[in-house]
């Protein structure tokens, strides 16, 4: 009898329920359910509707049990940095999204207390105004944190709603900017200097493969089934890194809402060079993920929603464009614009595209340029030349982007258009069982 495992993989744009099982010495993946997770506008700025997202999580589990009654376990992965403040068993709304403008003010305040060059030496985490450390400081500024007993990162909050068990899983906690990268533990001196409540960081840090519990009785009734709940590498990129074996001559890119470009390292790499290049050290399963965060398919997806062009049309016709102008894909104006098209045209005003199709070509060329620059920095930091770029995730299906990456970097591109995060999630579950 086959053993079935359920990966619940939540990205910043969509969520997926995927069943995995072994067949003919390989792992088969079957998508069961898909739903939107996109952040929403509110009077508090951009927020997440976790009540709706949790309903969708349960809907997917119910569909999975209907098709595969004997599921051994499930695990949830999701994006990093975002969390839910808790007052005992009660969440404290609103659930701010990482693109919320509140973070910009908080990051500037923190920098006055702990200059970033000092902070980077302590944590090895890139500067991004949305990092958890800045979000928590914003909660302090808003007076919300005084009501909080603890916090849960997004995947661990959803696990808590399913099981009643609170966990702090290492790979997602490593995105907070609050851990010592050598020990994997919270930094008391950092927490004290920011005057954040110690109680938020009292929880023991758990690891991929750890057993959490079973579904709560009321959840079992709702989804018509029960199974173990375990921890995968709950940061989605950390699970993606577990999906395939990567040799020492290859660079890994997980291409989705964000493009995460980097390599596995046995230890953190922290220096003036890595800080200037804004490389980050995040936790993996027994290693450090040394990588660069690059804006990814989210920009193209936002533009697609505005222009009404289908991906099929773009893929079929984009080779006919001759537009070769690029822009800085890391520009702050692209973080959360009301209109992505207007923001892009503003960046390209000196040589504007003649059509929406040319605008998409510019996005993909700009991504390839950013990859090229990131790889040059990586090779300079590691004193090593890499031969291949292995790309997984949704972006791996984009042939034009792959061509541009190969052209700009002069390296062999190996696209693996697999559900890498779900596969890594399921591999960890299989080892745990």
C-alpha positions as CSV (number, residue, x, y, z in Angstrom):
1,X,0.0,0.0,0.0
2,X,1.3,3.4,-0.9
3,X,2.1,5.9,1.8
4,X,0.7,9.4,1.0
5,X,2.0,12.7,2.2
6,X,0.4,16.1,2.0
7,X,2.4,19.2,1.3
8,X,0.6,22.5,1.9
9,X,2.8,25.1,0.1
10,X,1.8,28.7,0.5
11,X,3.4,31.4,-1.6
12,X,2.7,35.1,-1.5
13,X,0.4,34.8,-4.5
14,X,-1.1,31.3,-4.3
15,X,-1.4,28.2,-2.1
16,X,-1.2,24.6,-3.2
17,X,-2.1,21.3,-1.7
18,X,0.0,18.6,-3.2
19,X,0.0,14.8,-2.5
20,X,3.3,13.0,-2.8
21,X,4.0,9.3,-2.9
22,X,6.7,6.8,-4.1
23,X,6.2,5.0,-7.4
24,X,8.9,3.2,-9.4
25,X,11.6,4.5,-7.2
26,X,10.6,8.1,-7.8
27,X,8.3,10.6,-6.0
28,X,5.0,11.4,-7.8
29,X,3.3,14.7,-7.1
30,X,-0.4,15.3,-7.5
31,X,-1.9,18.7,-7.1
32,X,-5.2,18.5,-5.2
33,X,-6.2,22.1,-4.6
34,X,-5.0,25.6,-5.5
35,X,-6.2,29.0,-4.2
36,X,-5.1,32.6,-4.0
37,X,-3.3,34.0,-1.0
38,X,-2.7,37.6,-2.2
39,X,-2.4,40.4,0.3
40,X,-5.3,42.8,0.5
41,X,-5.7,46.6,0.8
42,X,-7.3,47.8,4.0
43,X,-7.4,51.0,6.2
44,X,-4.3,49.6,7.8
45,X,-2.5,49.2,4.4
46,X,-1.6,45.9,2.9
47,X,-2.7,42.9,5.2
48,X,-3.3,39.2,5.0
49,X,-6.7,37.7,5.5
50,X,-5.6,34.6,7.5
51,X,-9.2,33.7,8.3
52,X,-9.9,33.2,4.6
53,X,-6.5,31.5,4.0
54,X,-7.1,29.1,6.9
55,X,-10.5,28.2,5.4
56,X,-8.8,27.4,2.1
57,X,-6.1,25.3,3.9
58,X,-8.9,23.3,5.5
59,X,-10.8,23.0,2.2
60,X,-7.7,21.6,0.5
61,X,-7.1,19.1,3.4
62,X,-10.7,17.9,3.1
63,X,-10.3,17.4,-0.7
64,X,-7.0,15.5,-0.1
65,X,-8.6,13.1,2.5
66,X,-11.5,12.5,0.1
67,X,-9.1,11.3,-2.6
68,X,-6.5,9.8,-0.3
69,X,-8.0,8.6,3.0
70,X,-4.7,7.2,4.3
71,X,-2.5,10.2,4.5
72,X,0.5,9.6,6.8
73,X,1.3,13.2,7.5
74,X,1.1,16.8,6.4
75,X,3.4,19.8,6.7
76,X,3.1,23.5,5.8
77,X,5.6,25.8,4.3
78,X,5.1,29.5,3.5
79,X,7.0,32.7,2.8
80,X,9.3,34.2,5.5
81,X,9.4,37.4,7.6
82,X,5.6,37.7,8.2
83,X,4.0,36.6,11.5
84,X,0.9,36.8,13.7
85,X,1.1,38.4,17.1
86,X,-0.6,36.2,19.8
87,X,-2.2,37.1,23.1
88,X,-2.4,33.6,24.6
89,X,-4.6,31.6,22.2
90,X,-5.9,34.7,20.5
91,X,-4.4,36.3,17.4
92,X,-4.0,40.1,17.4
93,X,-5.3,41.6,14.1
94,X,-4.6,43.2,11.7
95,X,-2.2,40.8,10.1
96,X,0.2,43.1,8.4
97,X,1.8,42.0,5.1
98,X,5.5,42.5,4.5
99,X,4.9,45.0,1.7
100,X,3.0,47.3,4.2
101,X,4.5,50.8,4.2
102,X,4.7,50.8,8.0
103,X,8.0,48.9,7.8
104,X,9.9,51.7,6.1
105,X,9.6,54.1,9.1
106,X,10.4,51.3,11.6
107,X,13.6,50.3,9.7
108,X,14.9,53.8,9.9
109,X,14.2,54.0,13.6
110,X,16.0,50.7,14.2
111,X,19.0,51.9,12.2
112,X,19.4,54.8,14.7
113,X,19.5,52.3,17.6
114,X,21.7,49.7,15.8
115,X,23.3,50.8,12.6
116,X,22.9,48.2,9.9
117,X,26.6,47.5,9.5
118,X,26.6,46.4,13.2
119,X,23.3,44.5,12.8
120,X,24.6,42.6,9.8
121,X,27.7,41.5,11.7
122,X,25.4,40.1,14.4
123,X,22.8,38.3,12.2
124,X,24.2,38.0,8.7
125,X,20.8,38.9,7.4
126,X,20.3,41.2,4.4
127,X,18.8,44.6,4.7
128,X,15.1,44.6,3.7
129,X,12.7,47.0,5.3
130,X,10.2,44.1,5.6
131,X,12.4,42.0,7.8
132,X,10.6,40.7,10.9
133,X,12.9,42.7,13.2
134,X,11.6,45.9,11.7
135,X,8.0,44.7,11.7
136,X,8.2,43.8,15.4
137,X,9.6,47.3,16.1
138,X,6.7,48.8,14.2
139,X,4.4,46.8,16.4
140,X,6.2,48.3,19.4
141,X,5.8,51.8,17.9
142,X,2.1,51.2,17.3
143,X,1.6,49.9,20.9
144,X,0.4,46.5,19.7
145,X,3.3,44.5,21.2
146,X,2.3,45.3,24.8
147,X,-0.7,43.0,24.3
148,X,1.4,40.1,22.8
149,X,2.5,37.0,24.7
150,X,4.3,35.5,21.7
151,X,4.2,35.4,17.9
152,X,4.0,32.7,15.3
153,X,5.5,32.9,11.8
154,X,2.9,32.3,9.0
155,X,3.3,28.5,8.5
156,X,3.6,27.9,12.2
157,X,0.4,29.9,12.9
158,X,-1.5,27.7,10.5
159,X,0.0,24.6,12.1
160,X,-1.2,26.0,15.4
161,X,-4.7,26.4,14.1
162,X,-4.7,22.8,13.0
163,X,-3.1,21.2,16.1
164,X,-3.2,23.6,19.0
165,X,0.6,23.4,19.3
166,X,2.8,26.5,18.9
167,X,6.2,26.1,17.3
168,X,9.1,28.2,16.1
169,X,10.8,26.4,13.2
170,X,14.4,27.2,12.5
171,X,14.4,28.0,8.8
172,X,11.6,30.5,9.0
173,X,12.9,32.0,12.2
174,X,16.2,32.5,10.4
175,X,14.5,35.1,8.2
176,X,13.6,37.3,11.1
177,X,17.0,39.1,11.6
178,X,16.9,38.1,15.2
179,X,19.0,34.9,15.3
180,X,22.7,34.3,15.9
181,X,23.7,32.7,12.5
182,X,26.3,30.5,14.2
183,X,24.2,29.1,17.0
184,X,20.7,29.4,15.5
185,X,19.4,30.9,18.7
186,X,17.8,34.3,19.4
187,X,20.2,37.2,20.3
188,X,19.3,38.5,23.8
189,X,21.5,41.6,23.4
190,X,19.7,42.6,20.2
191,X,16.3,42.0,21.7
192,X,17.3,44.0,24.8
193,X,18.6,47.0,22.8
194,X,15.4,47.2,20.8
195,X,13.4,46.8,24.1
196,X,11.3,44.0,22.7
197,X,9.5,41.8,25.2
198,X,11.6,38.7,26.2
199,X,8.4,36.6,26.3
200,X,8.2,36.7,22.5
201,X,11.4,34.7,22.3
202,X,10.9,32.1,25.1
203,X,9.8,29.3,22.7
204,X,12.3,26.6,21.9
205,X,13.3,26.5,18.3
206,X,12.2,23.4,16.4
207,X,13.6,21.8,13.3
208,X,12.5,20.2,10.0
209,X,11.3,16.7,10.6
210,X,10.0,17.4,14.2
211,X,6.7,15.9,15.1
212,X,4.0,18.4,16.2
213,X,0.9,16.4,16.8
214,X,-2.3,15.4,15.2
215,X,-5.3,17.4,13.9
216,X,-7.5,18.8,16.6
217,X,-10.8,16.9,17.1
218,X,-12.9,19.7,15.6
219,X,-10.6,19.9,12.6
220,X,-10.8,16.1,12.1
221,X,-14.6,16.4,11.9
222,X,-14.4,19.3,9.4
223,X,-11.9,17.7,7.0
224,X,-13.2,14.1,7.5
225,X,-9.8,12.6,8.4
226,X,-6.7,12.7,10.6
227,X,-3.0,12.4,10.2
228,X,0.3,13.4,11.8
229,X,1.4,17.0,11.5
230,X,5.2,17.4,11.2
231,X,7.5,20.3,10.5
232,X,9.1,20.6,7.1
233,X,11.6,23.3,6.4
234,X,8.8,25.8,6.9
235,X,10.4,28.6,4.9
236,X,9.3,27.8,1.4
237,X,12.8,28.5,-0.1
238,X,14.4,26.2,2.5
239,X,12.0,23.4,1.3
240,X,12.8,24.2,-2.3
241,X,16.5,23.8,-1.6
242,X,15.7,20.2,-0.4
243,X,14.0,19.3,-3.6
244,X,17.1,18.4,-5.7
245,X,20.8,17.6,-5.3
246,X,22.9,20.6,-6.3
247,X,26.6,20.1,-7.1
248,X,29.4,22.5,-6.1
249,X,29.6,24.0,-9.6
250,X,25.9,25.0,-9.7
251,X,24.0,28.1,-8.5
252,X,20.4,27.5,-7.3
253,X,17.5,29.8,-8.2
254,X,14.1,29.3,-6.7
255,X,12.0,31.3,-9.1
256,X,8.5,32.4,-7.9
257,X,7.1,35.6,-6.4
258,X,10.7,36.2,-5.5
259,X,13.9,34.9,-7.1
260,X,16.1,33.4,-4.5
261,X,19.6,33.0,-5.9
262,X,22.4,31.3,-4.0
263,X,24.3,28.3,-2.8
264,X,24.6,26.0,0.2
265,X,27.3,26.8,2.7
266,X,28.6,24.9,5.6
267,X,28.7,28.1,7.7
268,X,27.6,31.7,7.5
269,X,29.5,34.0,5.2
270,X,29.6,37.5,6.8
271,X,31.9,40.3,5.6
272,X,32.0,43.8,4.3
273,X,31.7,42.3,0.8
274,X,28.6,40.3,1.6
275,X,27.0,43.2,3.4
276,X,27.6,45.5,0.4
277,X,26.2,42.9,-2.0
278,X,23.2,42.5,0.4
279,X,23.6,38.7,0.6
280,X,21.8,36.9,3.4
281,X,22.5,33.9,5.5
282,X,19.4,31.9,6.2
283,X,18.9,28.5,7.8
284,X,18.7,25.3,5.8
285,X,18.4,21.7,6.8
286,X,21.9,21.2,8.2
287,X,23.5,24.1,6.3
288,X,23.3,27.8,5.6
289,X,21.4,29.1,2.5
290,X,23.7,31.9,1.3
291,X,21.6,33.8,-1.1
292,X,20.3,37.0,-2.6
293,X,16.7,38.0,-2.7
294,X,15.7,39.4,-6.1
295,X,12.2,40.6,-7.1
296,X,10.7,37.8,-9.2
297,X,7.6,36.8,-11.1
298,X,5.4,39.0,-8.8
299,X,6.2,42.1,-11.0
300,X,5.2,40.3,-14.2
301,X,2.1,38.8,-12.5
302,X,1.0,42.2,-11.3
303,X,1.5,43.6,-14.8
304,X,-0.4,40.7,-16.3
305,X,-3.4,41.4,-14.2
306,X,-3.4,45.0,-15.4
307,X,-2.9,44.3,-19.1
308,X,-5.1,41.2,-19.3
309,X,-2.4,39.5,-21.5
310,X,-2.3,35.8,-20.9
311,X,0.9,33.9,-20.2
312,X,0.2,31.8,-23.3
313,X,0.1,34.9,-25.5
314,X,3.2,36.3,-23.9
315,X,5.2,33.1,-24.3
316,X,4.1,32.7,-28.0
317,X,4.9,36.3,-29.1
318,X,7.6,37.7,-26.9
319,X,10.4,36.4,-29.2
320,X,9.1,38.9,-31.8
321,X,10.1,41.9,-29.7
322,X,13.4,43.7,-30.3
323,X,13.1,45.9,-27.2
324,X,16.3,45.5,-25.1
325,X,16.0,48.3,-22.5
326,X,16.2,47.2,-18.8
327,X,15.6,48.9,-15.4
328,X,16.6,48.4,-11.8
329,X,14.3,45.6,-10.7
330,X,15.2,46.4,-7.1
331,X,13.8,50.0,-7.3
332,X,11.7,50.9,-4.3
333,X,8.9,52.2,-6.5
334,X,8.1,48.5,-7.5
335,X,7.6,47.3,-3.9
336,X,3.8,47.9,-3.7
337,X,2.7,50.3,-6.4
338,X,-1.0,51.0,-7.0
339,X,-0.3,50.5,-10.7
340,X,2.7,48.3,-11.7
341,X,2.4,49.4,-15.3
342,X,2.7,53.1,-14.4
343,X,5.6,52.4,-12.0
344,X,7.5,50.5,-14.8
345,X,6.8,53.1,-17.5
346,X,8.2,55.7,-15.1
347,X,11.4,53.8,-14.8
348,X,11.6,53.5,-18.6
349,X,10.5,57.0,-19.5
350,X,13.7,57.8,-21.4
351,X,13.1,55.0,-23.8
352,X,9.5,53.8,-23.4
353,X,8.3,50.5,-24.8
354,X,5.8,50.6,-27.6
355,X,3.6,47.8,-26.3
356,X,2.8,45.8,-23.3
357,X,4.6,42.9,-24.8
358,X,7.8,44.9,-24.9
359,X,7.2,45.8,-21.2
360,X,7.2,42.1,-20.4
361,X,10.4,41.7,-22.4
362,X,12.0,44.5,-20.3
363,X,10.9,42.8,-17.0
364,X,12.6,39.5,-18.0
365,X,15.7,41.2,-19.3
366,X,15.9,43.2,-16.0
367,X,15.6,40.0,-14.0
368,X,18.4,38.4,-16.1
369,X,20.6,41.5,-15.5
370,X,20.0,41.3,-11.8
371,X,20.9,37.6,-11.8
372,X,24.1,38.4,-13.7
373,X,25.1,41.1,-11.1
374,X,24.2,38.8,-8.2
375,X,26.3,36.0,-9.6
376,X,29.3,38.3,-10.2
377,X,29.1,39.3,-6.6
378,X,28.7,35.7,-5.5
379,X,31.8,34.5,-7.4
380,X,33.8,37.4,-6.0
381,X,32.7,36.5,-2.5
382,X,33.3,32.8,-2.8
383,X,36.4,33.1,-5.1
384,X,34.8,30.4,-7.2
385,X,33.5,30.2,-10.8
386,X,30.2,28.4,-11.3
387,X,29.3,26.6,-14.5
388,X,25.5,26.1,-14.2
389,X,22.4,27.8,-13.0
390,X,19.7,25.4,-11.8
391,X,16.3,27.1,-11.8
392,X,13.2,25.5,-10.1
393,X,9.7,26.8,-9.5
394,X,7.2,28.6,-11.7
395,X,9.8,30.8,-13.3
396,X,11.7,27.7,-14.7
397,X,8.8,27.3,-17.2
398,X,9.6,30.7,-18.8
399,X,11.7,29.9,-21.8
400,X,12.3,33.5,-22.8
401,X,13.6,34.4,-19.3
402,X,15.8,31.3,-19.3
403,X,17.2,32.4,-22.7
404,X,18.0,35.9,-21.3
405,X,19.6,34.4,-18.2
406,X,21.9,32.2,-20.3
407,X,22.7,35.1,-22.7
408,X,23.5,37.6,-19.9
409,X,25.4,35.3,-17.5
410,X,27.2,33.1,-20.1
411,X,26.4,30.1,-18.0
412,X,24.4,26.9,-18.8
413,X,20.8,27.2,-17.5
414,X,19.2,24.0,-16.3
415,X,15.5,24.6,-15.8
416,X,13.6,22.1,-13.7
417,X,9.9,23.2,-13.9
418,X,8.9,21.2,-10.8
419,X,6.9,22.0,-7.7
420,X,10.3,22.2,-5.9
421,X,9.0,23.5,-2.6
422,X,6.3,20.9,-2.3
423,X,8.8,18.2,-3.3
424,X,11.3,19.3,-0.7
425,X,8.4,19.5,1.9
426,X,7.4,15.9,1.1
427,X,11.0,14.6,1.1
428,X,11.4,15.9,4.6
429,X,8.1,14.3,5.7
430,X,9.2,10.9,4.2
431,X,12.4,11.0,6.2
432,X,10.5,12.0,9.4
433,X,8.2,8.9,9.0
